Amino acid sequence: MLIRNLALTVTGGARISSATVVWEDRNFPDQALTFEIEDNAFDTGAGGDGAERGDRPSADAFLAACFPLAAIHGEARVRIEGHPCAMLIEGLRTMHAWWKSWGGMPTIAPEIETTSRGPGNISAGPRRAVAFLSGGVDGLHMLMRNRRLYRKGEPAYIRDALFIHGIDIGKRARDPENERFGMMLRSLDPVAAETGIRIIPCRTNLRHLPSKPGFFEHRHSGAALAAVGHAALLGPALLFIGGTFPVNTPVPWGSHPAVDGLLSSQRVTVIHDGSRFSRLQKVRDIASWPAALAVLRPCPAKPEGQANCGQCEKCLRTRLELLAAGVEETGAFGRSFTPIELWEDAAPSDVGDRAIFYEDLLPALRSRGFDTLCRVIEEKIAVHQGRERREMAVA
């Protein structure tokens, strides 16, 4: 894979980094990869190299974005025109070793080649804390905990949040979902007002590049978020990613506590945050925050004119979590109770990696008298556990 023609333009109120991605070992067409950040969203400060001052695109962003795709498609190398950080290069190699240990990844990592060496100046200015915020449970809980842990003025106090078009909303080229992106962006205004954060709109077409089914969720998502962060941030920063699965029940996943930190550079430190909490613990925590409950958006679908469809697997599971946490109704979903008849169509017979989340719900739901609902959930968990046993027996 070749990453060529790195460029940066400022137009229409946006700072746009672009590069051309060329495949060497696969018959995929050349494609432009872009990261678009609201112009002047971050103070440029003084000193540092061009990428820190905002007058040169970040090679780290393009390398973090493309290396996973080169790896899964078996490219022999990734050659980038620019000078990505040596820390990131070494981190990507270690990340590949983790992926290889999890299975489903070519055993040889692509070689990483650079064509130039920059000055390597790392700004000595103060760090700023930035997070990703989409309206999901993990990000809202992370922000809530951040405000409890740190004081205003401390380096880890989150000041800005990146809201991305192209990761879930607008991930398909044929359906940009611009109206939904704007609606969801505006819906976060009350949270921003209460916490004092500034929400920075970002856009990328990273998910338009060739991938494989399930690869983004299971391997690529953490690197994709980090890539947007590297493109957006000017100067030293702490970049917070809200964890998905708790460490006591680890699941190989695209954003993982063993992997996300490997996507750091000497300028941007990536932090996988909140993984000591279960999903239900997070929901119970944000249950005391009305603004968060009102904007909660876990739904991967694209319901017309609303944040959540309320009936897909993830919506139904989140409604169950709210019910288990004692939240009877929210602005995001209406009633938390989920009619059992919805489950046969919406929830797959094998709930897969999500079985961990469902198992955590059973005691709380049973204590509230939802025995029939618990039996349905237990049946789906049993199907998953049976498949796991069969796979282990074959192995």
N, C-alpha and C positions, 0 to 999 in steps of 0.2 A: 504494500500500500504506500502510495505517495501522498503527502499532504503539502500542496503547493500553493503559491500565489497568496500567501497570507497578507491581508490588507485590512485597513481600518478606515471607515468613513463616518463623518458626522453629518446627518441629514434629517430633516423633518423632526427635530427634537430627539433623535436617537443616535446612540453610538453603536455602529454595526461592525462587528468583526466577521471576516469571511475568509474562506480557503477553499481550494479545489481538492476533492478527494478522488484519487485515481487508484483503481484496483490493478494489481499486477498478476495475481494468480487466480483470479476469478473473472468471469465474463460479465461484470457489472459495468454499467455506464459511469462515466465521470459525473460527479455531482458537486454542487456548491454547498458547503456547510456554513451556516450563519448563526451568530449570536447577536441579538439586538437588545440593547440595554437603554433605558431612558437616559438621555444625555444629561450630563452634569448631576447625575444621581448621587455621586460620591465625590467628596473633596479629593482633588488630585494631590495636594500636599506639595512637597518639594523634594528634590533629590531622587535617587533610585534610577532604574533603567526606564526605557521608553514605555514598557508595558505598565509599569507602576504609575507613570505620569499620565497615562491615557492617550499617548500619541503613537502607540504601536500595539497591534493585537497580541494577545497572550498565547504563546505557543503551548503553554500548559493546558489551556482550555481545549485546544484541538487534539492534543495527544491523549488527554484523559477521555475525550469523547470517542475517539476512533480506535484506540488500542483494543478495547473489548471486541469490537466488530472484526478487526483484523484477526484476532485470536480465534474467534468462533468459526470464521470462514477459512482458516488455515493459511493466511498470508504468511510468507516467510519473513517479512520485515515490515516495519513502519518507518519510513524515511520522511522526516519533517523538515521543511525549510524554516529554520529558526533555532532557537536555543532554549528548549524546555529545561526546567530545573532538574538537576541531578537527583535530588531527593524524590521527586515525582517519578522519574525514570526507574529508580530502584524500587519504589513503592509499587509500581505497576508490575514489575517482575515478580515481586512477592505476592501481589494480588493474584496473578496467574497461578502461582504455586498453590494458593488456597483453593482456587477454582479446580485445579487438577485433582486435589485431594478429595473434593466433593464429587467428582465424576462428571462426565459429559463434556469434557473440554480436551482439545488436542494436546498431546503431551509436551510438545515443543512450543515455547512461547515465541512470538515474532521478535526478531531482533529490532532494537530501537536505534535508529541512526539519525544524527543531526547534521545539518549542512553548514552551520555557522556557530560561532561561540560569541555570545554577547558579553558586555562588561561585567555581568554578574553582580551588580550592586544591589544590595538588599537594604531598603529604607529602614532607618533606625527610629522612625516615628512611632507614635503610640498605635497599638492595635485597636481595631473596632470590631464589635461583634455583630454578625449578620446571620440570619436564619432563613430557612425556606418555610413558606406558609401557603397552604392550599385550601385550608378549611377543614382538613382532616383531624382526627383525634390526636395523632402523634405530634403534629406541629402545634396545635393549640395547647396541648398539655406541656410541651416543651417551653412555650412562651410563658405559660402560667408559672411553671417551676422557676424559670429564669428570673421572674420578677420577685419571687420569694427568696432566691438564693443570693442575688447580687444587688448592689446599690447603684444608683445612677452615678455615672462617672467612672465606675470600675470597668476594666477592659472587657469582661465577659457579659456586661449588661447589654442585651440585644437592642440595637438602635434602629436597624433596618431589616426588612423582610423581603425576600425575592418571591414574587408571584409569577409563575412561568406559564407561558403559552407554548404548547408543543410537547409537554410531558404527558399529561392526561387530556386536558382540553386542547383540541387542535392537533392531535398527534398524527392524524391522517391528512395527507396532502389534498385529497379530494373533498375534505370537509373541514375547513379552517375553524368553524365555530366561533367566529369573531364576536358575535352578539353575546353568546354565553360567556365568553371570557370577560367581556366588559361588565356583564351583570354580576358575575362572581367576584370580580375585582371590587366593584362598588359595595358588595355585600359585606366585605371585610372592614369597611370604614368604622363601624362602631368598635370593633376590637382594636383597630389602630388608634382610635381616639382614647380609649380607656388605658391602653398600655403605653401610649406615646411613641409608638414605632412609626416609621415611614415605610410604606409599601412601594416597592420598586417593580414596575411591570418589566418582564423580560420575555423575549421570544427566541425560539430556536427551531430549526427544522431537522434536528438530530435524528428523530425517530422516522424520518423519511428515508434514511439510508437503509440498505439491505440488512436484515436481521434474520432471526429464526424464531419460530413460535415459542413463546415462553421465555426467551433469552433475556428480554429487557427486565422482566420482573425478577427472574431468578439469578441474574448475574450483572446486568448492565445498569440498573437504575441508580445505584450509588455513584458510579462514575459519571453518569449523565448529569446528576445534580451538581457534583463537584466541578464538572466542566463549565456549567453555567456560572457557578460561583467564581471560578478562575477568570472567566471572561468579564464578569461584572465588577469585580473588586479591584480597586486601585489602592496600593499601599498595603501595609501589614493588616491581617484580619484573622479573626476566629470565625469559622464558618460552621454553623450548627445544622446537623441533619437529625431530625427526630427518628429514633429507633422504631422498628416495627415489631420484631419478636423479642420476648424477654430472654435474658441470658440463661435462666434456669431451664428453658426449653428451646435451645438454639436450633434454628432451621437455616440451611444454606439459602441465602437470599441475596438479591442485588445490593441492598443496603444492609450491611452486617457489621457488628462491633469489631470483628477482627480485620475488616477490610477497609472500611471508610477512612480511617486515619491514614492508611497507606496512600491515599489520594492527595495528601498534603504536599505543599512545596515549602521552601524556606520563607516564602512570603505569606501564604495562606495555610493556616492550620485547620484541617477538617476534623470536626468532633461529632462522633456518633453519640447522641444524647438520649437519656431516658430509658436505656435498655434494662435497668433493674426493675422496672414496673411492668406488670402484666397489662394487657389491653383493658381488662375490666377495672383494674386499679386506676388507670388513666381516666376512664369514663366516670368513675366515681369521683375522681378529683375535680374534673371540669363540670360535674353536675352542680357545683356551687357557683358557677360563673354563667349567669344568664346570657351575656353577650356571646359567649362561645357556643352555648346550646342553640342560639338563634341562627348562627352562621354555619353550623356543622355541615360538612359536605364530604362524605365518604364515597358517594355514588360514582361509579365509573361510566355510567350510561350518560345519555344526553337528553334528559326530559325537557320537553318544550316549556320554556318560561319558568322553570323552577330548578332548585339546586339538586334535589334528589328525587328519584323515581319512587322510592319507598318500597319497591317490590323485588328488586334484584337481590342476589345473595348477600352482597355486602350491605345493602340498605337494611334487609331483614335482620342480619346479624347485629348491626349497630343498634337497631330498635330493640333487639333482645338485650343487648348490653345496657342500654338505657333503662329498660324494664328491670333488669337485675340490680341496677344501681338505685332503684327506687324513683326513677323519673318517669312519671306517667304520661307526660305530653311535652312536646317541644315545638318551637316555631319551625324547626328544620324538617320534622317528620309528622307533626300532629301526634296522634296516639302512638305510644310506644308498643302497645300490645300488637303482636303479629298473628293474624288468623292462620291456623294450621294449614288450611287448604292452599295458601299461597306457596307453601314450601315445596310441594311436589314439582311444580314448574320452575321455580326460581333457584332452588338449592340443588346442586348435583347430588347423585346418590353417594358419591365418594367426595367428601368435603376436603380431602387432600391435606395440605399443610395447615389449613384453617382449623383442623380438628383440635389443635391446642387451644384456640380461642373458645371453641364450643364447650370443651371439657371444663374450662374455668367457669362457665356460666351455670352449669348444672346445680351446684349446691345452692346458689343464691335464688335461682328460679324455683327450685323445689321447696325452699323455705317459704316462698311466697304462694305456694299452692298450685303452681303451673305444672302439674304432674304429666298431663297428656302431652304438652309441649316438650317436656323433658324426654319422654319416651321417643318421640319423633327424632329429636336430636341424637339420642343414644343409638338409634338404629343407623343413622348416617355415620356416626363415629365408628360403629362396629364394622360397617362396610369398608371404611378406610383401614382400620386395623387388620382386617382379614386380608386385604390386598398387600399390606406391608409384610405380613407373615409369609404370604406366598412368594413374594419377591425375595425375602431373606432365605427361604428354603431353596429357591432356584440358584441363588448366588452361592 
